[in-house]
């Protein structure tokens, strides 16, 4: 009934729309209401107290203007803040003390302004970080090629491997940036199927061993699949990307001859994957921030982009799971734990990386 009344009122004409001041609208509303009441009083009694009525109208108009000032002040502040936002200033806020619809609007506006400020800050940081990440391999690649062209260095295999390494780093960064753009746009589909965990781990480990060897990492890869047949309902391509990123990080941070382990096991109704290394580890204070974009920490070596863990976290969360850095049993190295429900879990409405 209330919605029907609202829709009916919305169809009525709006004679006050041309008036540019809400305070003037309130004054006209009060005047029109009083005039209508006086008109009916005159129609019913054929008499009207002119002086008393005029005085009452003036007092009412003055009172409405005084009270309306506090009512319309947040609206004026919002207008000024919007104009400041058009110039790129997201610091303006609206003082809201009332508990009516205007106060709710002011609170919502302040929240929107804070969200826009955070988005603008992230955009600026993203541009700065991408520029920095692109500049490093491009500068190195340019230096190698200039030395070859100038005759300072010969196009020997070692020199060409350096150029290839920087090119691969650029390709990896571009691929991860494309993943992030699809992530932010919400156009990355999930193709879930049920597959065997042990076979999946063998496939991931074989590829990780080839990648580590090609990158010059001297590591030992230890794979421990579940004790019995275990399946999980997930997107194998996306989950493969998660473990590949974790294994690549572990290989880059492990000492020469160190062991990188990947474990799959069943924990109640969840499948748990754990990737560990024998590197310096991550301090507890940094374990949450390493999942932020372009955060590589003190242990970053070997040309990481700082995007792999952010993408991994997004994929895991879209599966309804969790990813975290946990204390390794040996007390040394780093251990990343991924926990996924065995059956498909509803993805969060909005997940950011």
One Martini backbone bead per residue (centre of mass of N, CA, C, O) as a GRO file, in nm:
protein
  353
    1UNK     BB    1   0.059   0.062  -0.021
    2UNK     BB    2   0.299   0.253   0.005
    3UNK     BB    3   0.407   0.209  -0.284
    4UNK     BB    4   0.153   0.304  -0.431
    5UNK     BB    5   0.155   0.592  -0.316
    6UNK     BB    6   0.434   0.669  -0.423
    7UNK     BB    7   0.370   0.627  -0.724
    8UNK     BB    8   0.136   0.828  -0.735
    9UNK     BB    9   0.298   1.083  -0.645
   10UNK     BB   10   0.506   1.069  -0.884
   11UNK     BB   11   0.275   1.152  -1.103
   12UNK     BB   12   0.272   1.419  -1.003
   13UNK     BB   13   0.320   1.729  -1.015
   14UNK     BB   14   0.615   1.978  -1.007
   15UNK     BB   15   0.605   2.310  -0.934
   16UNK     BB   16   0.900   2.341  -0.765
   17UNK     BB   17   1.141   2.270  -0.958
   18UNK     BB   18   1.241   2.566  -1.055
   19UNK     BB   19   1.336   2.596  -0.776
   20UNK     BB   20   1.674   2.642  -0.635
   21UNK     BB   21   1.560   2.658  -0.335
   22UNK     BB   22   1.477   2.482  -0.050
   23UNK     BB   23   1.396   2.713   0.133
   24UNK     BB   24   1.190   2.833  -0.064
   25UNK     BB   25   1.016   2.584  -0.080
   26UNK     BB   26   0.934   2.580   0.217
   27UNK     BB   27   0.800   2.855   0.213
   28UNK     BB   28   0.592   2.789  -0.009
   29UNK     BB   29   0.465   2.554   0.140
   30UNK     BB   30   0.369   2.714   0.385
   31UNK     BB   31   0.206   2.927   0.233
   32UNK     BB   32   0.016   2.734   0.078
   33UNK     BB   33  -0.104   2.595   0.328
   34UNK     BB   34  -0.212   2.851   0.466
   35UNK     BB   35  -0.384   2.950   0.230
   36UNK     BB   36  -0.568   2.702   0.216
   37UNK     BB   37  -0.675   2.729   0.504
   38UNK     BB   38  -0.791   3.017   0.473
   39UNK     BB   39  -0.981   2.953   0.239
   40UNK     BB   40  -1.155   2.754   0.394
   41UNK     BB   41  -1.230   2.947   0.623
   42UNK     BB   42  -1.371   3.153   0.441
   43UNK     BB   43  -1.576   2.952   0.313
   44UNK     BB   44  -1.711   2.869   0.594
   45UNK     BB   45  -1.737   3.190   0.728
   46UNK     BB   46  -1.696   3.460   0.560
   47UNK     BB   47  -1.419   3.507   0.733
   48UNK     BB   48  -1.116   3.715   0.797
   49UNK     BB   49  -0.806   3.774   0.967
   50UNK     BB   50  -0.583   3.965   0.824
   51UNK     BB   51  -0.368   4.049   1.032
   52UNK     BB   52  -0.329   3.775   1.172
   53UNK     BB   53  -0.263   3.613   0.915
   54UNK     BB   54  -0.017   3.775   0.822
   55UNK     BB   55   0.147   3.740   1.080
   56UNK     BB   56   0.154   3.431   1.075
   57UNK     BB   57   0.299   3.406   0.804
   58UNK     BB   58   0.559   3.560   0.878
   59UNK     BB   59   0.640   3.388   1.121
   60UNK     BB   60   0.650   3.119   0.966
   61UNK     BB   61   0.863   3.201   0.757
   62UNK     BB   62   1.090   3.274   0.954
   63UNK     BB   63   1.100   3.001   1.099
   64UNK     BB   64   1.161   2.825   0.848
   65UNK     BB   65   1.437   2.958   0.778
   66UNK     BB   66   1.582   2.887   1.041
   67UNK     BB   67   1.532   2.574   1.036
   68UNK     BB   68   1.633   2.519   0.735
   69UNK     BB   69   1.934   2.567   0.765
   70UNK     BB   70   1.999   2.294   0.910
   71UNK     BB   71   1.870   2.109   0.688
   72UNK     BB   72   2.051   2.231   0.429
   73UNK     BB   73   2.353   2.221   0.497
   74UNK     BB   74   2.435   1.932   0.395
   75UNK     BB   75   2.363   1.992   0.098
   76UNK     BB   76   2.573   2.214   0.055
   77UNK     BB   77   2.817   2.042   0.130
   78UNK     BB   78   2.777   1.833  -0.094
   79UNK     BB   79   2.808   2.023  -0.330
   80UNK     BB   80   3.097   2.113  -0.260
   81UNK     BB   81   3.220   1.825  -0.260
   82UNK     BB   82   3.157   1.753  -0.553
   83UNK     BB   83   3.324   1.981  -0.677
   84UNK     BB   84   3.590   1.878  -0.552
   85UNK     BB   85   3.588   1.598  -0.692
   86UNK     BB   86   3.617   1.712  -0.983
   87UNK     BB   87   3.925   1.807  -0.885
   88UNK     BB   88   4.033   1.553  -0.686
   89UNK     BB   89   3.887   1.606  -0.401
   90UNK     BB   90   3.837   1.356  -0.122
   91UNK     BB   91   3.831   1.517   0.177
   92UNK     BB   92   3.549   1.587   0.189
   93UNK     BB   93   3.298   1.645   0.443
   94UNK     BB   94   2.992   1.577   0.617
   95UNK     BB   95   2.795   1.722   0.860
   96UNK     BB   96   2.610   1.487   1.065
   97UNK     BB   97   2.325   1.518   1.311
   98UNK     BB   98   2.093   1.399   1.190
   99UNK     BB   99   1.816   1.131   1.171
  100UNK     BB  100   1.730   1.162   0.896
  101UNK     BB  101   1.747   1.151   0.557
  102UNK     BB  102   1.979   1.357   0.546
  103UNK     BB  103   2.168   1.207   0.740
  104UNK     BB  104   2.183   0.947   0.573
  105UNK     BB  105   2.296   1.084   0.322
  106UNK     BB  106   2.555   1.190   0.456
  107UNK     BB  107   2.670   0.916   0.538
  108UNK     BB  108   2.675   0.797   0.251
  109UNK     BB  109   2.859   1.014   0.135
  110UNK     BB  110   3.105   0.967   0.315
  111UNK     BB  111   3.146   0.674   0.226
  112UNK     BB  112   3.183   0.735  -0.073
  113UNK     BB  113   3.427   0.923  -0.041
  114UNK     BB  114   3.611   0.711   0.088
  115UNK     BB  115   3.601   0.509  -0.148
  116UNK     BB  116   3.711   0.704  -0.363
  117UNK     BB  117   3.977   0.763  -0.222
  118UNK     BB  118   4.077   0.470  -0.222
  119UNK     BB  119   4.061   0.427  -0.530
  120UNK     BB  120   4.253   0.657  -0.605
  121UNK     BB  121   4.496   0.555  -0.447
  122UNK     BB  122   4.516   0.278  -0.591
  123UNK     BB  123   4.556   0.392  -0.873
  124UNK     BB  124   4.818   0.543  -0.817
  125UNK     BB  125   4.975   0.299  -0.710
  126UNK     BB  126   4.948   0.126  -0.961
  127UNK     BB  127   5.093   0.311  -1.158
  128UNK     BB  128   5.359   0.329  -1.000
  129UNK     BB  129   5.417   0.022  -0.983
  130UNK     BB  130   5.407  -0.045  -1.283
  131UNK     BB  131   5.627   0.148  -1.369
  132UNK     BB  132   5.846   0.018  -1.198
  133UNK     BB  133   5.824  -0.279  -1.301
  134UNK     BB  134   5.881  -0.202  -1.603
  135UNK     BB  135   6.152  -0.048  -1.580
  136UNK     BB  136   6.348  -0.265  -1.482
  137UNK     BB  137   6.351  -0.470  -1.727
  138UNK     BB  138   6.389  -0.260  -1.949
  139UNK     BB  139   6.662  -0.152  -1.856
  140UNK     BB  140   6.813  -0.422  -1.863
  141UNK     BB  141   6.752  -0.491  -2.160
  142UNK     BB  142   6.876  -0.235  -2.280
  143UNK     BB  143   7.163  -0.280  -2.174
  144UNK     BB  144   7.221  -0.545  -2.320
  145UNK     BB  145   7.168  -0.445  -2.613
  146UNK     BB  146   7.371  -0.212  -2.613
  147UNK     BB  147   7.623  -0.386  -2.569
  148UNK     BB  148   7.591  -0.548  -2.828
  149UNK     BB  149   7.580  -0.314  -3.035
  150UNK     BB  150   7.862  -0.173  -2.922
  151UNK     BB  151   8.061  -0.432  -2.843
  152UNK     BB  152   8.094  -0.495  -2.535
  153UNK     BB  153   7.913  -0.746  -2.597
  154UNK     BB  154   7.842  -1.073  -2.651
  155UNK     BB  155   7.616  -1.310  -2.797
  156UNK     BB  156   7.593  -1.495  -2.554
  157UNK     BB  157   7.423  -1.714  -2.367
  158UNK     BB  158   7.431  -1.548  -2.103
  159UNK     BB  159   7.326  -1.283  -2.224
  160UNK     BB  160   7.062  -1.400  -2.345
  161UNK     BB  161   6.949  -1.502  -2.077
  162UNK     BB  162   6.913  -1.225  -1.952
  163UNK     BB  163   6.715  -1.121  -2.164
  164UNK     BB  164   6.507  -1.348  -2.127
  165UNK     BB  165   6.443  -1.298  -1.830
  166UNK     BB  166   6.326  -1.011  -1.870
  167UNK     BB  167   6.107  -1.094  -2.070
  168UNK     BB  168   5.960  -1.290  -1.881
  169UNK     BB  169   5.893  -1.077  -1.670
  170UNK     BB  170   5.714  -0.908  -1.849
  171UNK     BB  171   5.512  -1.130  -1.923
  172UNK     BB  172   5.421  -1.188  -1.631
  173UNK     BB  173   5.317  -0.906  -1.565
  174UNK     BB  174   5.106  -0.882  -1.789
  175UNK     BB  175   4.940  -1.132  -1.713
  176UNK     BB  176   4.869  -1.033  -1.421
  177UNK     BB  177   4.730  -0.771  -1.506
  178UNK     BB  178   4.505  -0.910  -1.664
  179UNK     BB  179   4.391  -1.063  -1.426
  180UNK     BB  180   4.320  -0.809  -1.259
  181UNK     BB  181   4.126  -0.681  -1.463
  182UNK     BB  182   3.924  -0.917  -1.456
  183UNK     BB  183   3.872  -0.908  -1.158
  184UNK     BB  184   3.761  -0.612  -1.139
  185UNK     BB  185   3.535  -0.674  -1.371
  186UNK     BB  186   3.404  -0.967  -1.330
  187UNK     BB  187   3.508  -1.178  -1.598
  188UNK     BB  188   3.595  -1.438  -1.432
  189UNK     BB  189   3.547  -1.752  -1.477
  190UNK     BB  190   3.412  -2.056  -1.333
  191UNK     BB  191   3.537  -2.401  -1.387
  192UNK     BB  192   3.393  -2.660  -1.241
  193UNK     BB  193   3.540  -2.967  -1.125
  194UNK     BB  194   3.601  -3.304  -1.070
  195UNK     BB  195   3.913  -3.401  -0.908
  196UNK     BB  196   4.217  -3.538  -0.853
  197UNK     BB  197   4.462  -3.456  -0.632
  198UNK     BB  198   4.711  -3.631  -0.699
  199UNK     BB  199   4.723  -3.572  -1.005
  200UNK     BB  200   4.741  -3.268  -0.974
  201UNK     BB  201   5.010  -3.256  -0.816
  202UNK     BB  202   5.187  -3.394  -1.027
  203UNK     BB  203   5.146  -3.182  -1.247
  204UNK     BB  204   5.246  -2.934  -1.091
  205UNK     BB  205   5.528  -3.045  -1.015
  206UNK     BB  206   5.641  -3.093  -1.298
  207UNK     BB  207   5.624  -2.799  -1.388
  208UNK     BB  208   5.789  -2.672  -1.154
  209UNK     BB  209   6.055  -2.820  -1.217
  210UNK     BB  210   6.097  -2.698  -1.497
  211UNK     BB  211   6.089  -2.399  -1.415
  212UNK     BB  212   6.320  -2.404  -1.208
  213UNK     BB  213   6.539  -2.507  -1.403
  214UNK     BB  214   6.512  -2.273  -1.614
  215UNK     BB  215   6.577  -2.051  -1.373
  216UNK     BB  216   6.820  -2.179  -1.185
  217UNK     BB  217   6.697  -2.364  -0.958
  218UNK     BB  218   6.833  -2.538  -0.675
  219UNK     BB  219   6.607  -2.797  -0.618
  220UNK     BB  220   6.381  -2.988  -0.416
  221UNK     BB  221   6.095  -3.192  -0.488
  222UNK     BB  222   5.822  -3.251  -0.261
  223UNK     BB  223   5.559  -3.499  -0.276
  224UNK     BB  224   5.234  -3.515  -0.087
  225UNK     BB  225   4.980  -3.695  -0.108
  226UNK     BB  226   4.715  -3.835  -0.033
  227UNK     BB  227   4.647  -4.136   0.112
  228UNK     BB  228   4.383  -4.118  -0.050
  229UNK     BB  229   4.111  -4.076  -0.222
  230UNK     BB  230   4.081  -3.737  -0.355
  231UNK     BB  231   3.836  -3.487  -0.407
  232UNK     BB  232   3.756  -3.181  -0.599
  233UNK     BB  233   3.550  -2.885  -0.643
  234UNK     BB  234   3.702  -2.711  -0.911
  235UNK     BB  235   3.929  -2.499  -1.072
  236UNK     BB  236   4.207  -2.620  -1.218
  237UNK     BB  237   4.339  -2.371  -1.350
  238UNK     BB  238   4.331  -2.182  -1.101
  239UNK     BB  239   4.468  -2.375  -0.899
  240UNK     BB  240   4.726  -2.402  -1.062
  241UNK     BB  241   4.804  -2.102  -1.035
  242UNK     BB  242   4.842  -2.101  -0.733
  243UNK     BB  243   5.063  -2.325  -0.703
  244UNK     BB  244   5.261  -2.201  -0.903
  245UNK     BB  245   5.314  -1.944  -0.741
  246UNK     BB  246   5.408  -2.083  -0.479
  247UNK     BB  247   5.643  -2.247  -0.606
  248UNK     BB  248   5.797  -2.010  -0.724
  249UNK     BB  249   5.849  -1.868  -0.457
  250UNK     BB  250   5.995  -2.104  -0.317
  251UNK     BB  251   6.227  -2.131  -0.524
  252UNK     BB  252   6.339  -1.833  -0.495
  253UNK     BB  253   6.373  -1.862  -0.157
  254UNK     BB  254   6.558  -2.089  -0.179
  255UNK     BB  255   6.823  -2.255  -0.127
  256UNK     BB  256   7.070  -2.420  -0.242
  257UNK     BB  257   6.939  -2.746  -0.226
  258UNK     BB  258   6.665  -2.713  -0.145
  259UNK     BB  259   6.332  -2.774  -0.018
  260UNK     BB  260   6.022  -2.827  -0.187
  261UNK     BB  261   5.691  -2.846  -0.067
  262UNK     BB  262   5.392  -3.051  -0.149
  263UNK     BB  263   5.068  -3.075   0.003
  264UNK     BB  264   4.800  -3.320   0.033
  265UNK     BB  265   4.488  -3.305   0.226
  266UNK     BB  266   4.249  -3.414   0.460
  267UNK     BB  267   3.999  -3.186   0.632
  268UNK     BB  268   3.735  -3.313   0.650
  269UNK     BB  269   3.561  -3.091   0.421
  270UNK     BB  270   3.867  -3.034   0.339
  271UNK     BB  271   4.123  -2.921   0.123
  272UNK     BB  272   4.479  -2.931   0.171
  273UNK     BB  273   4.738  -2.701   0.088
  274UNK     BB  274   5.108  -2.718   0.103
  275UNK     BB  275   5.375  -2.472   0.086
  276UNK     BB  276   5.730  -2.519   0.122
  277UNK     BB  277   6.035  -2.388   0.262
  278UNK     BB  278   6.404  -2.293   0.337
  279UNK     BB  279   6.394  -2.008   0.398
  280UNK     BB  280   6.359  -1.709   0.584
  281UNK     BB  281   6.082  -1.618   0.576
  282UNK     BB  282   5.795  -1.468   0.749
  283UNK     BB  283   5.698  -1.236   0.935
  284UNK     BB  284   5.414  -1.200   1.117
  285UNK     BB  285   5.368  -0.889   1.041
  286UNK     BB  286   5.368  -0.974   0.706
  287UNK     BB  287   5.146  -1.203   0.637
  288UNK     BB  288   4.911  -1.016   0.530
  289UNK     BB  289   5.056  -0.808   0.327
  290UNK     BB  290   5.154  -1.015   0.098
  291UNK     BB  291   4.851  -1.002  -0.045
  292UNK     BB  292   4.921  -0.750  -0.160
  293UNK     BB  293   4.979  -0.543  -0.396
  294UNK     BB  294   5.317  -0.520  -0.455
  295UNK     BB  295   5.399  -0.719  -0.220
  296UNK     BB  296   5.729  -0.859  -0.119
  297UNK     BB  297   5.925  -0.783   0.082
  298UNK     BB  298   6.239  -0.878   0.213
  299UNK     BB  299   6.236  -1.172   0.043
  300UNK     BB  300   6.263  -1.047  -0.234
  301UNK     BB  301   6.353  -1.235  -0.523
  302UNK     BB  302   6.399  -1.279  -0.871
  303UNK     BB  303   6.157  -1.089  -0.996
  304UNK     BB  304   5.905  -1.025  -0.860
  305UNK     BB  305   5.579  -0.864  -0.883
  306UNK     BB  306   5.354  -0.880  -0.637
  307UNK     BB  307   5.082  -1.062  -0.760
  308UNK     BB  308   5.051  -1.366  -0.698
  309UNK     BB  309   4.913  -1.359  -0.410
  310UNK     BB  310   4.669  -1.189  -0.489
  311UNK     BB  311   4.557  -1.394  -0.692
  312UNK     BB  312   4.544  -1.637  -0.505
  313UNK     BB  313   4.342  -1.518  -0.304
  314UNK     BB  314   4.113  -1.477  -0.503
  315UNK     BB  315   4.074  -1.770  -0.594
  316UNK     BB  316   4.020  -1.892  -0.315
  317UNK     BB  317   3.774  -1.713  -0.241
  318UNK     BB  318   3.601  -1.803  -0.491
  319UNK     BB  319   3.598  -2.105  -0.353
  320UNK     BB  320   3.557  -2.059  -0.032
  321UNK     BB  321   3.837  -2.012   0.089
  322UNK     BB  322   4.178  -2.023   0.231
  323UNK     BB  323   4.472  -1.812   0.292
  324UNK     BB  324   4.799  -1.870   0.457
  325UNK     BB  325   5.047  -1.794   0.687
  326UNK     BB  326   5.238  -2.036   0.855
  327UNK     BB  327   5.384  -2.229   1.081
  328UNK     BB  328   5.641  -2.421   1.063
  329UNK     BB  329   5.740  -2.713   1.206
  330UNK     BB  330   6.061  -2.642   1.198
  331UNK     BB  331   6.083  -2.303   1.211
  332UNK     BB  332   6.153  -2.287   0.903
  333UNK     BB  333   6.057  -2.087   0.674
  334UNK     BB  334   5.776  -2.133   0.452
  335UNK     BB  335   5.405  -2.160   0.495
  336UNK     BB  336   5.140  -2.236   0.273
  337UNK     BB  337   4.782  -2.231   0.319
  338UNK     BB  338   4.521  -2.421   0.153
  339UNK     BB  339   4.159  -2.401   0.183
  340UNK     BB  340   3.907  -2.629   0.055
  341UNK     BB  341   3.615  -2.717  -0.040
  342UNK     BB  342   3.495  -3.008  -0.180
  343UNK     BB  343   3.257  -2.835  -0.234
  344UNK     BB  344   3.075  -2.607  -0.369
  345UNK     BB  345   3.101  -2.268  -0.298
  346UNK     BB  346   2.982  -1.972  -0.251
  347UNK     BB  347   3.065  -1.688  -0.377
  348UNK     BB  348   3.147  -1.394  -0.323
  349UNK     BB  349   3.020  -1.091  -0.413
  350UNK     BB  350   3.306  -0.949  -0.321
  351UNK     BB  351   3.645  -0.958  -0.445
  352UNK     BB  352   3.969  -0.857  -0.341
  353UNK     BB  353   4.335  -0.801  -0.408
   0.00000   0.00000   0.00000
